[in-house]
Structure formats: C-alpha cells, structure tokens
Amino acid sequence: MIYTNGFTINAAGNECFITFLQTRPNGQAKTTEEVETVIMTEQCARQLINALAQVYNKVDSDRKAKKAIDVTDTVC
C-alpha cells in the first residue's frame, strides 16, 4: 500500500490522469513528490467518483448514527 495525502487530476480527451502525491515536512519547507499516476478512461473516472461519493455518504451516515448513540448513552 502506498500512502498519499494529495493528488492532481488531468482530464485530456477521453482519459483521466490521477497523480497521487506525498507531502512531507522537510525542516521549514515541505517536500512533495509524485508517488504514482493512474490512467483511466473517462467512463471509469466517472464511475470512480460516483462510487466514492456513495462510500463516503455511507461512512458519514454511520458516523452520525454512532455519534447520536454515543451522546444518548452518555446522557443516560
């Protein structure tokens, strides 16, 4: 597994280039390096964004439900 904390996206024609970046502190400055580039079709990129939106909608709703339960349990 490669850890990244940023990315750039370049859509050209029917292809999408996603370059994952890793930024680390380096004294007073930060060093950013390209970790990996993934090339996909526009259709695949659109499917990916929809899938990620669905995943994080579920994550957010689960977190909200858990938080509501924790607050209720604390009050009781």
C-alpha positions in Angstrom: 0.0 0.0 0.0 1.2 3.5 -0.8 0.3 6.4 1.5 -0.7 9.6 -0.3 -2.0 12.8 1.1 -2.8 14.7 -2.1 -3.4 14.3 -5.8 -3.7 16.1 -9.1 -6.2 15.3 -11.8 -5.7 16.0 -15.5 -8.6 15.2 -17.9 -7.4 15.1 -21.5 -9.7 13.8 -24.3 -11.3 10.5 -23.1 -8.6 9.8 -20.5 -8.2 10.9 -16.9 -4.7 11.0 -15.2 -4.7 10.9 -11.4 -1.3 11.5 -9.9 -1.0 10.7 -6.2 1.3 13.0 -4.2 3.1 12.6 -0.9 3.9 15.8 1.0 6.3 15.6 4.0 7.8 18.2 6.3 11.4 18.9 5.5 12.7 21.4 8.0 10.9 24.7 7.5 9.7 23.6 4.0 7.6 20.8 2.7 8.7 18.3 0.1 6.2 17.0 -2.4 6.8 14.0 -4.6 4.7 12.2 -7.1 4.1 8.7 -5.8 2.1 7.1 -8.6 0.0 8.0 -11.7 -3.2 6.1 -12.6 -4.6 6.5 -16.1 -8.2 5.6 -16.7 -11.0 6.2 -19.2 -13.5 9.0 -18.7 -16.2 6.4 -18.0 -14.1 4.7 -15.4 -13.2 8.0 -13.7 -16.9 8.9 -13.6 -17.7 5.5 -12.1 -15.0 6.0 -9.5 -16.3 9.4 -8.4 -19.8 8.1 -8.0 -18.6 5.0 -6.1 -16.5 7.2 -3.7 -19.5 9.5 -3.1 -21.6 6.6 -2.2 -19.0 5.1 0.1 -18.4 8.3 2.0 -22.2 9.1 2.2 -22.5 5.7 4.0 -19.4 6.4 6.2 -20.8 9.9 7.1 -24.3 8.4 8.0 -22.7 5.6 10.0 -20.6 8.2 11.9 -23.6 10.4 12.5 -25.6 7.5 13.8 -22.8 6.3 16.1 -22.3 9.9 17.4 -26.0 10.2 18.1 -25.9 6.9 20.0 -22.8 7.9 22.0 -24.5 11.1 23.1 -27.6 9.3 24.2 -25.6 6.7 26.0 -23.6 9.4 27.8 -26.7 11.2 28.9 -28.4 8.1 30.4 
